[in-house]
Amino acid sequence: MVQIVDGRVAEQLARLDVPFNRYGYDAYGTSRAYISRWATIAYWFYENYFRVTTHRVHLIPDAGRGMLIGNHSGAIAIDGSMVLTSLIMEHDPPRMAHGMVEKFAYKQPFLSNMFNRLGQLTGVPGNAERILNDERLLLVFPEGARGTGKLYKDRYRMERFGTGFMRLALSTGTPIIPFAFIGGEEAIPQVMHINWLAKVLGTPYIPVTPYLAPLPLPVKCDIYYGEPMHFEGDGTEADEVILSYVDLVKRRVAELMREGLEARGDALPPQTWESP
Amino acid sequence: MKVLVTGISSAIGRMLTRRLLAAGWQVIGIDRRPWPDAPEGVEVFRADIRKRPAEEVFRTHRPKAVIHMATVSHFTTSFEERYRINLGGTQAVFDNCERYGVEQAIFVGRHTVYGAMPDAPMYHSEEDPPLGGSTFPELADLVAADLYAGSALWRMPELDTVVLRIVYTLGPSRYGNLARFLETGRVPTVMGFDPLYQFIHEEDAAQAIAVALQQRLRGIYNVAGPQPVPLSLLIKISGGKAWPIPEPLYNAFLGRFGLPKLPAGAINHIKHPVVLDASAFREATDYTHQFDEVQTMNAFRWA
């Protein structure tokens, strides 16, 4: 098999903070060879297609646990891919982030394998906790599939945030690194969903764009990282308390979104909050 | 000090026996199969653990400890027979332990009790529910035996019971479920799935059982060795060839074209991983494995 791996990608991956065994696999099934190939493609898109500008990547800690929390967009995980790419290619030292994948993906042939080899694990609390206790970075979109399945008319209006991430951050003593991803909503403008087909295929949704296929347009994208946020607690707090913390994170993400949208001449649409 | 090993004639039973002798135990065994060249001083009783002659061994020899590893899997035994041996046998062994003053009982179980699912956490700790019977119905008897053995912890508080859930064993004996799956050389995988497989060298497994006995462990523990590897890599390094079969055709292909025969439920264990977090056992005993994943695969391949 011909392996075309970008030189700079290979350089960064050689320094990646993942303990690979002698065949290039870590304890979660992450494969150095897979990531190399994937990152070569993703980095091409990052540089040439979405022309991503990453702001303040230095705010990501050089080592140790951390939870990346951002707004979700782009129907087919463009945001996640570009965030992972920015951490591998722009951060020094390069860092691997483990995302939490919709359960349906792990039931599908090839998808299940691909996500596993890329270190993107089934989105269950047990996996998230283990990744953090292993001093790695966890990438979480608390909007879940509600977020990626947003229609174009609702762009940059965040859906409800789940609360599981906050309880986990408290119980594991993990700093939260907020970020905003700008551009994903325009890259795949979803005008409608085919719900019956989604039901048949067992996927959360099937997006339809004005040009039908959910393929991304070459929209310029931006990633804005924010200062790590530390919360005190042990994760057993009342819902009311947790919701107020979640709200602080969501407001911080909204601020970063506002910064990004205003930089390109747009305004942040009105948001709904988890606690008044 | 006397220890009784059920299923002593198995490959791991023999390895375990040598270790126990070296540690100064007097070893007796029960098995339906013979062990003709058993080491000197090891008495092997040809008996069925559910029957009276087995109880007679308890009565006359009064072992201080019992290691129960006489369980069978779907590869060799029919459904009804498995229930009789695995669950009925485990019940008989624990009843005898209570009746004849045994102080320590070790149940040697399997990691597959947790079941293989797409939506489970990748690593299972001892607290996870044993869903093996729902994902692979042929495991239901072993799940029941595992839980039954665990219930001795509260039913028989004066007996120090430990349930060990050990990952697949692999090694030069070429015995065991994983070896059977790999040894035909043509290994049927499910196209598009390449789960992590976790295995331990059979000598390391024997050592872990010996350690549990020596340290008089009590409770339920996962036992694992090196980190898991993808099934495709396991097949390749152990000298076989993967045959990826599309899932809808999978069960139709099994048992044909030189492929091994597996029960229908096995497919979940070939699509999804069952991986253990064995840190509790390591912390409780200071146990470490001697063979890493590469040495273990090579030991199997070149035996």
Interface residues (C-beta under 8 A of the other chain):
Chain A: N21 R22 Y23 Y25 D26 A27 Y28 G29 S31 K103 Y106 K107 Q108 P109 F110 L111 S112 N113 N116 R117 L121 T122 V124 P125 G126 N127 R130
Chain B: P118 D119 A120 P121 M122 Y123 D128 V190 M191 G192 F193 D194 P195 L196 Q227 P228 V229 P230 L233 P246 E247 K271 H272 P273 D277 E293 V294
